[in-house]
């Protein structure tokens, strides 16, 4: 099975992930925070854009460090990667949320923790579904090509 993904496929994957995430989180945020949907939608869109940008920057830096120090991607290294990524994202997003919603940094941190509790299972389920759909489509293409 072909596991190589082109940059186009990676971009489509990220775009679908983020569009669905914004579509699910904006209404809930609007309802929970009692703020207009447009206000919640813009915030979730900003967070999405920050997350995608941070993802590219962080992974580029992490890859450099990994090559330079000749690190191996063990489970422990993956845990360090994920933890460092999330810590950096929290450091960027919490002040943005606090400013946008005019709340304290602590309240914004709690809100961000709530979002994280959504995104952990969402990311797992989304990627599982995406991988299964992708494998099915690749298998169909493989059989169609023979």
N, C-alpha and C positions, 0 to 999 in steps of 0.2 A: 504494500500500500504506500502511495506517495505521501510523505509527511512534509515535504518542502512546500512552503507557502510563499507566494510572490508578494511584493510590496503592495500591489493592488489588492490582493486578497486580504492582507493584513489590515489595510485601510478600510475595506468594506466590513471586515469583522469588527473593527473598533467602532465604526460609524453605526452599525446595527446595534451593537452593545450599548452605546451611549444614547442613541435615539430612544430605544426601549427603556433605558434607565431613567432618562429625563421624563418620558411619558408616564412612568409609574410613580416617580418620586415627587414630581411637581404637584399633582393633585393632593397627595397625602400631606406634603409640607404645607400647602395652602390651607388645608382643613385643620391640621394639628396646630399650626401657628396662628390661624385665623387672619391670614393675610390674602390679598388678592392673588388670583391664579397667575396673572402676568408677573407679579413681583416674585412669586415662588418659582415660576418658570424661568425667569431670567437668572435667578440665583442658581438653580440646578444646571442651567446651561453654562453659567460661568464656572461652576465647580467641575462640570464635565470637561470644559476646555482646559482648565488648570490641570486636571487629572491626566488628560491625554498629553499635554505638554510636559508635565513632570515625568510621566512615564517614559517619554522619548529621551529626555535629558538624563534622568536617573539611570536608565538602562544603558545608555551610552557610557556614562561615567563608571558604572558598575562593571561593564564589559572591559573597559580599559584597566581598571584595578585588577580584575580577574586575570587578564592576560599578563599584566606586569608582575603580579605576585604569584603567577602560575597556580591560581586557586582551582580546586576541583569542585564541581557542582554536586556536592553531597546533599543529603537531606538537611543537615545542619546549615550548610551554606545557603540553601534555598530559604530556610527559615530566617537567616540573617538578611538575605535579600528582601524578602517580603516585609519583615519588621522595619528595616531601614526605609523602604519605599513608603510604607504607611506612616511612619514617623515624619518623614519629610512632607508628605501630603497633608497631614494634620497641621504641621507648622505653617503651611501656606494657606490652607482652607479655613482654619478656625478664625484668624483675623479677618478674612474676607466675609465670612458669615456674620461675625460680630458687627462689623461695619454695616453690611447690607441690611441686617435686621435690627440694628441699633440695640444690641444686647451686650452683656458682659462676655469676656473671653471664656469664663467658666461655663456660662449658659451655652455659648457657641460650641464649646468642647463637648458638652453633654449631647447637644443636637448632632454633632459629628459622630459621636459614638453610636447614636441611634441609626444614623445613615450607614455606618460601618456594619452594624448588625443586620441591615438589609442587604448590603453589598456582598458580604461573605457568601451567603447561600445563593444570591442572585448570580454572582460570578461563577460559582460552581455549576449551577443548573444550566446557565446560558452556555458555558463552554462545553459541557457534556452534550447538550442538545446540538450545538454547532458542530462538534466533532463527529457525532453520529450522522447528522445530515450530510456533512462533507464526505464522510466515508461512503455513504450510500450513493451520493452523486458521482464520486470518483469510480465506484464499482460499476455503476451504470455506464459511464463513459468508456470504461475499460472494456466492458462487454460489447458496447456499441461499435467500438473500434476494431473488434476482431472479426 
